[in-house]
């Protein structure tokens, strides 16, 4: 207990905690968007439960990984190298490389899964042809809930590894990392239902969110190949897209009120 008091009497620890909380919340956005889209595919009475389970698993995975930091850092060791590198950039580093670690392979696999999932959902939303299912509805709902949880677990693992490795790179204090993860996951819990409900009420936002997932998938694959895209660029683009879509929603509502009046 005394060590905790000593830690948080240090201004540097508070600065590290603040920076890490912001970073963990930002990294949690990707996780939350995926959970929101996937849970909205379920029957309404199962959606909140799926979101709680998904976010709970995200917390458990992050805490488990924090308790295995030595093993987790070992995931960055090169497993095999294809010997291919891109041309050097302005900083003297190769544009891409094929020296893969377990972390790289997990990121590539997660990126491919996100691209497949987002493309499948976009096709489902664009294709206006309805599909009739002859199976019993309750059975379909149960299978869908189970498959949704499995998919959430897979992506939770990818995002959790990325999140904790980022935390390890920012601080070496376990207490700071644990508190940052708890705060970030708490923010996800608070934002989960409002975000999912907003997406469900605005169909055009679904396509925007799926576009985000596609972009995140591409970034994960690029990261796995050693191409590090600055996260600021990604989230700036996402923020601008959200702003434009918010203006579109406001415009449509204004037109609807004008017609109703």
C-alpha positions as CSV (number, residue, x, y, z in Angstrom):
1,X,0.0,0.0,0.0
2,X,2.8,2.4,0.9
3,X,4.5,1.7,-2.5
4,X,1.2,2.7,-4.2
5,X,1.1,6.0,-2.2
6,X,4.7,6.6,-3.1
7,X,4.0,5.9,-6.7
8,X,1.0,8.3,-7.0
9,X,2.8,11.0,-5.2
10,X,5.1,11.2,-8.2
11,X,3.9,13.6,-10.8
12,X,5.6,11.5,-13.5
13,X,3.4,8.6,-12.6
14,X,0.3,10.7,-13.0
15,X,1.5,12.0,-16.4
16,X,2.2,8.4,-17.5
17,X,-1.2,7.3,-16.2
18,X,-3.1,10.1,-18.0
19,X,-1.2,9.4,-21.3
20,X,-1.8,5.7,-21.0
21,X,-5.6,6.1,-20.2
22,X,-6.0,8.2,-23.3
23,X,-4.1,5.7,-25.4
24,X,-6.1,2.7,-24.0
25,X,-9.4,4.5,-24.6
26,X,-8.5,5.3,-28.2
27,X,-7.3,1.7,-28.8
28,X,-10.6,0.5,-27.3
29,X,-12.6,2.3,-29.9
30,X,-11.8,-0.3,-32.5
31,X,-12.8,-3.1,-30.1
32,X,-16.0,-1.3,-29.2
33,X,-17.1,-0.6,-32.8
34,X,-16.7,-4.3,-33.7
35,X,-18.7,-5.4,-30.6
36,X,-21.4,-2.9,-31.3
37,X,-21.9,-3.9,-35.0
38,X,-21.8,-7.6,-34.1
39,X,-24.2,-7.4,-31.2
40,X,-26.7,-5.4,-33.3
41,X,-27.0,-8.5,-35.5
42,X,-28.5,-10.4,-32.6
43,X,-32.2,-10.4,-31.4
44,X,-32.8,-7.2,-29.3
45,X,-33.1,-9.1,-26.0
46,X,-29.6,-10.6,-26.4
47,X,-27.7,-7.5,-27.6
48,X,-26.9,-6.0,-24.2
49,X,-25.8,-9.4,-22.8
50,X,-23.5,-9.9,-25.8
51,X,-21.9,-6.4,-25.3
52,X,-21.4,-7.1,-21.5
53,X,-19.8,-10.5,-22.2
54,X,-17.6,-9.1,-25.0
55,X,-16.3,-6.1,-22.9
56,X,-15.9,-8.4,-19.8
57,X,-13.8,-10.8,-21.9
58,X,-11.8,-7.8,-23.1
59,X,-11.0,-6.8,-19.5
60,X,-10.2,-10.4,-18.5
61,X,-7.8,-10.9,-21.4
62,X,-6.0,-7.6,-20.8
63,X,-5.5,-8.4,-17.1
64,X,-4.3,-11.9,-17.9
65,X,-1.9,-10.5,-20.4
66,X,-0.6,-7.9,-17.9
67,X,0.1,-10.8,-15.5
68,X,2.2,-12.5,-18.3
69,X,4.1,-9.4,-19.5
70,X,7.4,-11.3,-19.8
71,X,5.8,-13.9,-22.1
72,X,3.9,-11.2,-24.0
73,X,7.1,-9.2,-24.7
74,X,8.6,-12.4,-26.0
75,X,5.9,-12.4,-28.7
76,X,7.9,-9.6,-30.4
77,X,10.9,-11.9,-31.0
78,X,11.3,-12.9,-34.7
79,X,9.9,-16.3,-35.5
80,X,10.9,-16.5,-39.2
81,X,12.2,-14.1,-41.8
82,X,11.4,-14.3,-45.6
83,X,14.3,-12.0,-46.3
84,X,12.3,-9.4,-48.1
85,X,12.5,-5.7,-47.2
86,X,11.2,-2.6,-48.9
87,X,13.2,0.5,-49.9
88,X,14.6,2.7,-47.1
89,X,12.4,5.7,-46.1
90,X,13.5,9.1,-45.0
91,X,14.4,7.8,-41.5
92,X,16.6,5.0,-42.9
93,X,14.1,2.3,-42.1
94,X,12.7,-0.2,-44.6
95,X,9.2,0.6,-45.9
96,X,8.2,-2.9,-45.0
97,X,9.8,-6.1,-43.8
98,X,9.0,-9.8,-43.6
99,X,10.7,-10.7,-40.3
100,X,7.6,-12.0,-38.6
101,X,7.1,-12.4,-34.8
102,X,4.1,-14.0,-33.2
103,X,2.7,-10.5,-32.6
104,X,3.0,-9.7,-36.3
105,X,1.3,-13.0,-37.3
106,X,-1.6,-12.3,-34.8
107,X,-2.1,-8.8,-36.1
108,X,-2.1,-10.0,-39.8
109,X,-4.6,-12.8,-38.9
110,X,-6.8,-10.3,-37.0
111,X,-6.6,-7.8,-39.9
112,X,-7.6,-10.5,-42.4
113,X,-10.5,-11.5,-40.2
114,X,-11.7,-7.9,-39.8
115,X,-11.5,-7.3,-43.6
116,X,-13.5,-10.6,-44.2
117,X,-16.1,-9.7,-41.6
118,X,-16.6,-6.1,-42.7
119,X,-16.7,-7.1,-46.4
120,X,-19.3,-9.7,-45.7
121,X,-21.4,-7.3,-43.7
122,X,-21.1,-4.6,-46.4
123,X,-22.3,-7.1,-49.0
124,X,-25.2,-8.1,-46.8
125,X,-26.2,-4.4,-46.4
126,X,-25.8,-3.6,-50.1
127,X,-27.5,-6.7,-51.4
128,X,-31.3,-6.0,-51.3
129,X,-32.3,-9.6,-52.0
130,X,-33.8,-11.0,-48.8
131,X,-32.7,-14.5,-47.8
132,X,-35.3,-16.9,-46.3
133,X,-34.1,-19.2,-43.5
134,X,-36.1,-22.4,-43.0
135,X,-34.5,-23.2,-39.7
136,X,-36.2,-22.7,-36.4
137,X,-35.8,-19.1,-35.2
138,X,-34.8,-19.9,-31.7
139,X,-32.1,-22.3,-32.8
140,X,-30.8,-19.7,-35.3
141,X,-30.7,-17.1,-32.5
142,X,-28.8,-19.4,-30.2
143,X,-26.2,-20.4,-32.8
144,X,-25.8,-16.7,-33.8
145,X,-25.2,-15.7,-30.2
146,X,-22.6,-18.4,-29.8
147,X,-20.9,-17.5,-33.0
148,X,-21.0,-13.8,-32.1
149,X,-19.2,-14.5,-28.8
150,X,-16.6,-16.6,-30.5
151,X,-15.9,-13.8,-33.0
152,X,-15.7,-11.2,-30.2
153,X,-13.2,-13.4,-28.3
154,X,-11.0,-13.7,-31.4
155,X,-10.9,-9.9,-31.9
156,X,-10.6,-9.3,-28.2
157,X,-7.4,-11.3,-28.3
158,X,-6.0,-9.3,-31.1
159,X,-6.9,-5.9,-29.7
160,X,-5.8,-6.9,-26.2
161,X,-2.3,-7.9,-27.3
162,X,-1.9,-4.7,-29.2
163,X,-3.3,-2.7,-26.3
164,X,-1.0,-4.3,-23.7
165,X,2.1,-4.1,-25.9
166,X,1.4,-0.4,-26.3
167,X,1.1,0.0,-22.5
168,X,4.4,-1.8,-22.0
169,X,6.0,0.5,-24.4
170,X,4.8,3.6,-22.5
171,X,5.5,2.6,-18.9
172,X,7.2,-0.2,-16.9
173,X,4.9,0.2,-13.9
174,X,2.3,-2.6,-13.6
175,X,0.0,-0.6,-11.2
176,X,-0.2,2.2,-13.7
177,X,-1.0,-0.2,-16.5
178,X,-3.7,-2.0,-14.5
179,X,-5.4,1.2,-13.5
180,X,-5.3,2.5,-17.1
181,X,-6.9,-0.7,-18.4
182,X,-9.6,-0.6,-15.8
183,X,-10.4,3.0,-16.6
184,X,-10.4,2.3,-20.4
185,X,-12.7,-0.7,-20.1
186,X,-15.0,1.2,-17.7
187,X,-15.3,3.8,-20.5
188,X,-16.1,1.1,-22.9
189,X,-18.9,-0.2,-20.7
190,X,-20.4,3.3,-20.4
191,X,-20.2,3.9,-24.1
192,X,-21.2,0.4,-25.4
193,X,-25.0,0.7,-25.2
194,X,-25.3,4.4,-26.4
195,X,-22.9,3.7,-29.4
196,X,-24.7,0.4,-30.4
197,X,-28.1,2.1,-30.1
198,X,-27.0,5.1,-32.2
199,X,-25.6,2.8,-34.9
200,X,-28.9,0.8,-34.9
201,X,-31.0,4.0,-35.2
202,X,-29.0,5.4,-38.1
203,X,-28.5,2.8,-40.9
204,X,-26.0,5.0,-42.7
205,X,-23.7,4.9,-39.7
206,X,-23.5,1.1,-40.0
207,X,-21.8,1.5,-43.4
208,X,-19.5,4.1,-41.9
209,X,-18.6,1.8,-39.0
210,X,-18.0,-1.1,-41.4
211,X,-15.7,1.2,-43.4
212,X,-13.8,1.9,-40.1
213,X,-13.4,-1.9,-39.6
214,X,-12.0,-2.3,-43.1
215,X,-9.5,0.5,-42.5
216,X,-8.5,-1.0,-39.1
217,X,-8.1,-4.4,-40.7
218,X,-5.7,-2.9,-43.4
219,X,-3.8,-1.1,-40.7
220,X,-3.4,-4.3,-38.6
221,X,-2.0,-6.1,-41.6
222,X,0.3,-3.3,-42.5
223,X,1.6,-3.2,-38.9
224,X,2.2,-7.0,-39.1
225,X,4.4,-6.3,-42.1
226,X,6.3,-3.6,-40.3
227,X,4.6,-0.7,-41.9
228,X,3.6,1.5,-38.9
229,X,0.8,3.9,-39.8
230,X,0.6,6.7,-37.2
231,X,-2.5,6.1,-35.2
232,X,-3.2,9.9,-35.2
233,X,-3.8,9.8,-39.0
234,X,-6.3,7.0,-38.6
235,X,-8.3,8.5,-35.9
236,X,-8.2,11.9,-37.5
237,X,-9.8,10.4,-40.6
238,X,-12.3,8.6,-38.5
239,X,-13.2,11.7,-36.6
240,X,-13.6,13.7,-39.8
241,X,-15.9,11.0,-41.3
242,X,-18.0,11.0,-38.1
243,X,-18.3,14.8,-38.3
244,X,-19.5,14.7,-41.9
245,X,-22.0,11.9,-41.1
246,X,-23.3,13.9,-38.1
247,X,-23.9,16.9,-40.5
248,X,-25.7,14.5,-42.9
249,X,-27.9,13.2,-40.1
250,X,-28.7,16.7,-38.9
251,X,-29.6,17.7,-42.5
252,X,-31.9,14.7,-42.9
253,X,-33.7,15.4,-39.6
254,X,-34.1,19.1,-40.6
255,X,-35.7,18.0,-43.9
256,X,-38.0,15.6,-42.1
257,X,-39.2,18.2,-39.7
258,X,-39.8,20.6,-42.6
259,X,-41.9,18.0,-44.4
260,X,-43.8,17.2,-41.3
261,X,-44.5,20.8,-40.6
